């Protein structure tokens, strides 16, 4: 299976995918994903104007509504300094934000904390596999902190099969 990796083009300031010769049809490159879906490039969130800030907070609110953590509370991702923290950690890159929150939710369940906060997210390391970082991308640690290498005691994982469907289920709807 041929693999390809996007590279940052400094001149165009965009990510570029190299052509994949094995998938040419009538001279056009087609992969299964490209054939089945229309690929849309999504720019990162910005955080300078009130409209941009509100757009980012609205996005966080949508994510927050779908998180099923036992100790989650309204405003977990949108109140206080959390929006600024998440913007600083991810640079507004949607994929990094999703990765950080997904890993944070997993850690929240495994630790029994069942809540995402800055202290929990501080323990999550975002990794980059791309060879070159774009100039305006956030700085991301390459290796996890080496403070404590003591293995965590193994605990039976939480069964999420029977988690509720959200606020509608709790209201009895």
C-alpha positions in Angstrom: 0.0 0.0 0.0 1.4 3.3 -1.0 1.4 6.1 1.5 1.8 9.8 1.1 2.3 12.6 3.5 1.4 16.2 3.2 4.2 18.7 3.2 4.1 22.4 4.0 4.9 24.6 1.0 6.5 27.8 2.3 5.8 29.6 -1.0 2.0 29.0 -1.2 1.7 28.7 2.6 -0.4 25.6 2.2 -0.2 21.8 2.9 0.3 19.8 -0.3 -0.2 16.1 -1.1 2.2 14.5 -3.5 0.6 12.7 -6.4 -0.1 9.0 -6.0 0.7 7.3 -9.3 -1.1 4.0 -8.6 -4.5 5.7 -8.5 -4.6 7.5 -11.8 -7.8 7.1 -13.8 -8.0 8.9 -17.1 -4.9 10.9 -16.0 -6.6 12.1 -12.8 -5.5 11.0 -9.3 -8.3 9.4 -7.3 -8.1 7.8 -3.9 -11.0 6.0 -2.3 -11.6 8.9 0.1 -11.3 11.5 -2.7 -13.7 9.4 -4.8 -16.3 8.9 -2.1 -16.2 12.3 -0.5 -15.7 15.9 -1.4 -12.6 17.0 0.6 -13.0 20.4 2.2 -10.1 22.4 3.5 -11.0 24.0 6.9 -8.9 26.9 8.1 -8.0 27.1 11.8 -10.1 29.2 14.2 -8.9 32.7 14.9 -9.3 34.5 18.2 -8.9 38.2 17.6 -12.3 39.7 16.8 -15.5 39.2 18.9 -17.0 37.2 16.0 -14.0 34.9 15.8 -14.0 34.3 19.5 -17.7 33.6 19.5 -17.3 31.2 16.7 -14.6 29.3 18.6 -16.7 29.3 21.8 -19.8 28.1 19.9 -17.7 25.2 18.5 -16.5 24.3 22.0 -20.1 24.4 23.2 -21.1 21.9 20.5 -18.3 19.6 21.6 -19.2 20.0 25.2 -22.8 18.9 24.6 -21.6 15.6 23.2 -19.1 14.7 25.9 -20.5 12.0 28.3 -18.4 12.4 31.4 -20.1 11.6 34.8 -18.8 14.8 36.5 -19.1 17.1 33.4 -20.8 20.4 34.0 -22.2 23.1 31.7 -19.4 25.5 30.7 -16.7 22.9 31.2 -15.1 23.9 27.9 -16.6 27.4 27.5 -16.3 29.1 30.9 -13.4 30.9 32.5 -10.0 30.7 30.9 -10.7 27.3 29.2 -11.4 28.8 25.7 -8.1 30.8 25.8 -6.3 27.7 27.1 -7.6 25.5 24.3 -6.8 28.2 21.7 -3.3 28.5 23.1 -2.7 24.7 23.1 -4.0 24.1 19.6 -3.6 27.3 17.8 -7.2 26.9 16.7 -6.4 23.9 14.5 -9.6 21.8 14.5 -7.8 18.4 14.3 -5.5 19.3 17.2 -8.4 20.5 19.3 -10.3 17.3 18.6 -7.2 15.1 19.4 -6.6 17.0 22.7 -10.2 16.8 23.8 -10.6 13.1 22.8 -7.4 12.2 24.6 -8.5 14.3 27.6 -11.9 12.6 27.7 -10.2 9.2 27.6 -7.8 10.2 30.5 -10.8 11.7 32.4 -12.5 8.3 32.2 -9.4 6.2 33.0 -8.4 8.3 36.0 -12.0 8.4 37.4 -12.0 12.2 37.4 -14.8 12.2 34.8 -14.2 15.9 34.1 -12.0 17.8 31.6 -10.1 20.8 33.1 -6.8 22.5 32.4 -4.8 20.4 34.9 -6.0 17.2 33.2 -5.2 18.6 29.7 -1.8 19.8 30.8 -0.9 16.1 31.0 -1.9 15.4 27.4 1.0 15.7 24.9 0.1 16.6 21.3 2.5 15.0 18.9 3.3 16.0 15.3 4.5 13.5 12.8 4.9 16.0 9.9 8.6 16.7 9.1 8.2 20.5 9.0 6.0 22.7 11.1 4.1 25.5 9.4 5.3 29.0 10.5 2.0 29.9 12.3 1.3 26.5 13.8 1.3 26.1 17.6 4.4 24.8 19.3 3.7 21.2 20.3 5.9 19.1 22.6 7.7 16.3 20.8 8.0 14.1 23.9 5.9 13.7 27.0 7.2 15.2 30.3 9.6 12.8 32.1 8.7 13.7 35.6 7.1 10.5 36.9 7.6 7.1 35.1 5.7 5.2 37.8 3.1 3.1 36.1 -0.5 3.8 37.1 -2.3 1.0 38.8 -4.4 -0.9 36.4 -8.1 -0.4 36.9 -11.0 -2.0 35.1 -12.0 0.4 32.2 -15.3 2.2 32.4 -18.1 0.6 30.3 -19.5 3.4 28.1 -22.0 1.2 26.4 -24.9 2.3 28.7 -24.0 6.0 29.0 -26.9 8.2 28.6 -27.8 10.1 25.4 -27.3 13.5 27.0 -29.5 16.2 28.5 -32.7 14.9 26.7 -32.3 11.5 28.4 -31.8 13.0 31.9 -34.9 15.2 31.4 -36.9 12.0 30.7 -37.7 13.0 27.1 
